[in-house]
Amino acid sequence: MPIFRTPNINFFRWRWQAIGVSTFVILAGVGTIWSGGGLPLGIDFSGGTAVVVRFVERTPEEAVRMAISGVEGEKVVQQYGDPAENEVLIRLPQIAEETGASLEQGANAVVEAIESAALGEFAVQSTDIVGPVIGRELQQKGIYATLAALAGILIYVGVRFRFSFAVGAITAVFHDILVTLTFLTFFGYELSLNVVAAILTITGYSVNDTIVIFDRVRENLRSMRRDKLELVVNRSVNQTLARTIITSATTSLAVLALFLFGGEVLHGFAFTMLVGIISGTYSTVFIAATTAVFVSERRNNQHISTEPGLTAGRKKRSRRQKIKVRAS
């Protein structure tokens, strides 16, 4: 017995409003990223040293900043994770031509400076050290992985379905990536390897939802050949809506648990997944379907307008109309 009955919602009625909301969110994100000098890169991509220190008693960030003022380079000191944990993140920038030993010396210098300042008992929770060369390599590999995934999606959907459906799927994926990056910027998350892994995951997740709808469209086209494609797609979206909502809801609950109890290391991954799942569900209904119908109608109109036989027929009809007008 189905949990939800098949609704009869005209999703295409709200397509322009949905496109307007998406455009506003994406432009706001692009503006924020542009004004901030680009995406905030994590240490995986930017290189350098990151040390997370947990104090027994609450220690002001300014006191930590003063304690390590003698360490070389421009330091960044900020609260890390839950304020009740009294954790502080200290980042040192990458220095060109550094060796692994000198990078370790930078982390050790931070610890020694805090000890000398007598800020109370503390423990080093984690130390991440990434050289500049490795950081650039990770950036390139992350870009290549994303482009390879998008190319594979375009080829698969284009072969399995129509070309217009492939365009719709890729548009929805780009939408999800941009919306996710926007919210990452708004909430101050850095672009790290975990975040890239989450983006690739939601890319596949979004395409999976889109393919379910497109597969239903292909089935309905057999029995609704005389109907407009917009009606066929809208009916297909309604028929698969319950499945889309249930799948997204159950997955979101698992990701939410990961965000709440998975620790600070997984916060970026879980947050990216959560935003991507919500955006993917939205884009499947409003972006992918709308784009597929738009591209298909444009291609059909261009084919009709360039068909020579039809053009000649139109000329003959126009001549007959002129003759009738003269005779009258």
Sequence and secondary structure as in RCSB ss.txt:
>XXXX:A:sequence
MPIFRTPNINFFRWRWQAIGVSTFVILAGVGTIWSGGGLPLGIDFSGGTAVVVRFVERTPEEAVRMAISGVEGEK
VVQQYGDPAENEVLIRLPQIAEETGASLEQGANAVVEAIESAALGEFAVQSTDIVGPVIGRELQQKGIYATLAAL
AGILIYVGVRFRFSFAVGAITAVFHDILVTLTFLTFFGYELSLNVVAAILTITGYSVNDTIVIFDRVRENLRSMR
RDKLELVVNRSVNQTLARTIITSATTSLAVLALFLFGGEVLHGFAFTMLVGIISGTYSTVFIAATTAVFVSERRN
NQHISTEPGLTAGRKKRSRRQKIKVRAS
>XXXX:A:secstr
  SS      GGGGHHHHHHHHHHHHHHHHHHHHHTTS  B HHHH EEEEEEEESS   HHHHHHHTTTSSS  
EEEE S GGGTEEEEEE   TT  HHHHHHHHHHHHHHHHHTT   EEEEEEEEE HHHHHHHHHHHHHHHHHHH
HHHHHHHHHHS HHHHHHHHHHHHHHHHHHHHHHHHTT  B HHHHHHHHHHHHHHHHHHHHHHHHHHHHHHH T
TS HHHHHHHHHHHHHHHHHHHHHHHHHHHHHHHHHS GGGHHHHHHHHHHHHHHHHHIIIIIHHHHHHHHHHHH
HHHHHT HHHHHHHHHHHHHHHHHHHH 
